[in-house]
Amino acid sequence: MTLILSQRFDYARSDNHSLFFHTYLDRNKIRRGIGGGTAAHSTTVNFEFQDNLKLNRNDLIFGSNARIVRFVPEDAEKDLFFTESDITKYLYAAFIQDTIELRSNINFTVGTKAEHGL
């Protein structure tokens, strides 16, 4: 059984400034193997934000996201592959990128992204 919900909100403040916000939910029930095998359920929640700003020759993009993933194996103590009965991981990220128009047919792009997981 799988449930996926996704919603995206776009907003154009002007011709030179736009942003979006995206949310995502994914729930899965997993069953593999002969006679039942491994059973688990997982949940992923993601929030993402991005801002786009055009300033003269610069096209600036920056944003961030947060993701939470929870994995719960059923009967983990009986399964050789899982040592924890409830696994939750967090991922946070932020980025910035600038595309500079050097000439009408030449652009220079520079950017960075930082991620932190728990």
Secondary structure, DSSP 4 states (H G I P E B T S, - for coil): -EEEEEEEEEEEEETTEEEEEEEEEEEEEEEESGGG-EEEEEEEEEEEEEEEEEETTEEEEEEEEEEEEEEEETTGGG-SS-S-S-EEEEEEEEEEEEEEEEETTEEEEEEEEEEEE-
